[in-house]
Amino acid sequence: MIELQPKQVIEIRKRLLDEFDKMCTEKGLKYSLAYGTLLGAIRHKGMIPWDDDIDVVMTREEYEKLVAIYRAPDCKDRFQFVSHRNHPEIKTKIGYFIDFDTITETAHKTNEYHGVHIDVYPLDIMPNSSLKLKIMLMRWWFLQKIIRAKDVHPEVMHGAGKLLRKMVLLAVAPFSYDRTLEKLHKVARKYENMPESERRSTCVFCESEEPVFYPYAATKEYALYEYDGKQYPGFKDYDCFLKTWYGDYMTPPPQSAQHPVDRAFVHFYMKDKTKG
């Protein structure tokens, strides 16, 4: 394998976004640039100079169409969508559009299903009832804690921390990772068939402790935005989406905070196809 440098990883991610856009256009799927990628399109007309990842978001309806298309991939195409539904190696709540010519290596694992990728987030409908919402979030919190506990890797730890991690793993041993993950998705999808007239808010169940809610109306229409010389779709009401997540998003952070994310714990490799 040939280790990829940060700039090479960024270029592959940009290629992935282009391939993802082509696939969505071909299949008639809707998506929006999201988070720092949408912010980069609006504020910088491309990737934020000190950023290195790419995120997109899809309504649950569109996300499920994508899952159905790739339910049984043959793993021969270079660019594919994967999630916990079609690949047991995926142990996350979101999906990935991956370059299968690449492999990821961390301190505890080498995994081709987490090669260079872009993140694909499903956007779910939230209930109007405050009681139903509270119950939903409590269930989400509980299942999230189990998943995080099962994600620990004591083999890369030392001393008291390693012992504590082993105790945590023992406590959550009765819970199946895959069933817990599927329950989490089931909780998130509970209100996906809510009548259109009753839909008020949406939420992405990402890694943050506190879910962030967006007005449903803000996810209805799309527009095209420039991103590194190309045009990609995003929510037409980008102001609502970005302001909810970032606040004053047009003001860049202080220069001291304008530095790449430290990803020293992960390495990306390109498969050497000249061998074997």
N, C-alpha and C positions, 0 to 999 in steps of 0.2 A: 504494500500500500504506500501511497505517496501523501505525506501530510500536507494539508492545505493551509495557506497563510490567510490571515483575516480578510485581506482585500479579495482574495480568491473566493472565500466563503460568501462575501457580500455579492459578488458578481453572479455566483450560482443562485443565490436567493432572488436576485432580480430576474434571472432567467426563469426561475420557478414561478414567480408572479406572472410573467408573460405567458408561460405555458398554462398556468391555472386559468388565466383570463381567456385564452383561446379555447380551453376545454369547456368553460362555463358558457361561452358564446355558442359553441357547437351544440351543447346539450340544453341550451335555453335556461340556464340557471342564473339567478341574481345573487350578487354579493356586494359588499362594500369594503373598501379599505378601512382599516380600524386602528385605533390607538395611535401610537407614534408614526405609523405609516400614513394614516389620514392626516395627522398633524403635519408630517413632512410634506405631503402634497400641497396643503394649504399654505404653510408658512415658508417652505423652502423650494417648492416645485419639485421635490424629490426626497430622497432619504435624508433624514436629519444628519448633519455632518458627524455627530458623535454617537450615532446609533448604528446598529448592525443587523437588526432583525426586521422581519416583515410579518404583519398581521392582517388577516381579513376576517370579516364576520358575515354570517348568513342567518336569516330568520330560520327558526326550527323547520319550517315547511321546506325551505330550499336545502337545508342541511341534510334532512332525511332523504331527499331526492338524490343528493350526492352520495350518501351512504349506500343507497340502493344500487346506484350505478357501479360502485366498486365493492359490492358485497362479496364477490368471489374473484378477485384479481388474479391473473395468471403469473404475476411477478416477472413478466418479460419486458414490459414497458419501462423506460427509464424514469418517467415521471408518473407518480401515482398518489392517490389519496388513501390514507390509512387511518383507522380508528380502532377502538377496542372491539368494534363489531366484526371487523373482517380480519384482524390480526391479533392473536393472543399476546403478542409481545408489547402491544400498546396498552399501557396502564395509566391512562390519563382521561380527563373528562372532555378534552377537545380532540380535534383531528389534525392531521398533518398532511401537507402536500409535499412529497419527498422525492429527492433525487436518489434513485437506487444505485447510482454509480458511486455513491459516497457511503461512508460508514462513520459512526460516532464512537469515540472511546472516552470513557470516564474512568475514575479511580477504581470503580467496582465492576464495570461491564463494557463489552464491545457489542454494539447493536446496529445492524443495518437498518432497522425500522425507526431509528432516530438519527439518520444521516442528516445532511444539510436539508433543511425544510423551511416551510412557512407555516405559521399557526393558523388554523381554521376554527373560529369560535362559533358555536350555535347561540342564537339569541332567542330566549324563551319568554312566553307570555306570563305575566304575574296576575294573581287574583286581585279583584277590587276590594274584597273583604279584608279588613285589617287582621281579623282573627285567623282567617284562612292563610293569610300571608305569614303571620307569626308562626303558625304550625308548620308551614312549608319550610321556612327558614330554620326552624329548630331541627327538623328532620335532615335538612341539608347540612347543618353544622355538625350533627352527630355522625353522619356518614362520611363527611369530609375528614373528621378527626380520625376515624378508623383507617381511611385510605392513607392519610399522612403518616399514621403510626406504622402501617405496613410498608411504607416507603423507606424506612430507616435501614441503614447498612452498617451494622456493628463491626463487620470485617475490616472497615477502614478507620475504625475509631480505637482509642486506647484508654486504659485506666477505668475510672469510675463511670465515665460517659459510656463506655462500651458495655459495662454491666447493666446500666440503666436502660440502654437501648434494647438489650436482650430481654429484659424484664417487660418492656413495653410490647415487644413482638410476641412474647408468651401470652400476654393479656389479650391480644387481639387475634391470637391463633384460631379461635373458633369461627372467625368471620372470613368467608371466602372473598378474596380481592375482587375477582370478576363479578360475583353476585352483588357485592357492595357497590361496585362501580355502576352496574346496570341499575341498581335501585336508585342511585344518585341521579342518573339520567331520567328514570321514571318519575322521580319527584319533580325534576325540572320541567318535564313535559306534561305534567298533570292538567294544565289548563290550555293546552295547545288548541283544543277545539272550542274554546270560548267564542261565543258569537262576536262578530266583528264590531257591533255597536257597543259591546261591553269592554272592549280592550282599551286599557288606559296606560299600562306601562309594560316594559320589557326589561330583561336582565340577562347578563352573561354570567354564568356560574364559573368564574375563573378562579385563580388561586388566592385572591384577596379575601381577608377575613370578613369584610363587610361588602356584601353585594351592592353594585351600583345600578340604579334604575334609570331607564330612559323612557321618555314619552313614546307610546306606540306610534302616534302620528308622525314622529320624526323618522321612522324607519320605513315609511310607505313609498317615498319617492327617491329616485336616484338621479345623479348627474355625473358627468365625466370630469375628471381632474387630471392635470398634468403631473406626471411623476417620472423624473429623469428622461424627459423628452417624449414620453408616451402617454396615452390617455387611458385611465382606468376608472371604473365606477366607484362612487361613494354616495353616502346618504346626501340628498339635496340639502337637508337641514343640518349640515355638518357643524354649524355653530352650536346647536343644542347638544349634539353628541360630544364634541370636544370640550365645551364649557362644563358639562356635567362631570367629565372625567378629570380635566386639568385646571379648570377655573380660567384664569387669564392666560389662555393658551398662546396668544400672539406675542407675548413677552418672553423671550428666551431666558433660560436659567442663567445665573451668574457664570462668568467664564470659568470659575473654579469647579463648577459642576459639569462643564461641557467636556466630558472625557468618555471614552468608550467604556461599556460595561465590562467588568473584569470576568472573563470566561476562561481563566487559567485551568479550571477543573475539567474542561471538556476539550477534546481535540477532534478535528474532522480529517478524514482521509479520503482520497480518491482511489478507487480500486484500480490496480494495475492490470489492465486487460491484455498486456503483452505476454503475460505468463499464464501457464496452464491452459 
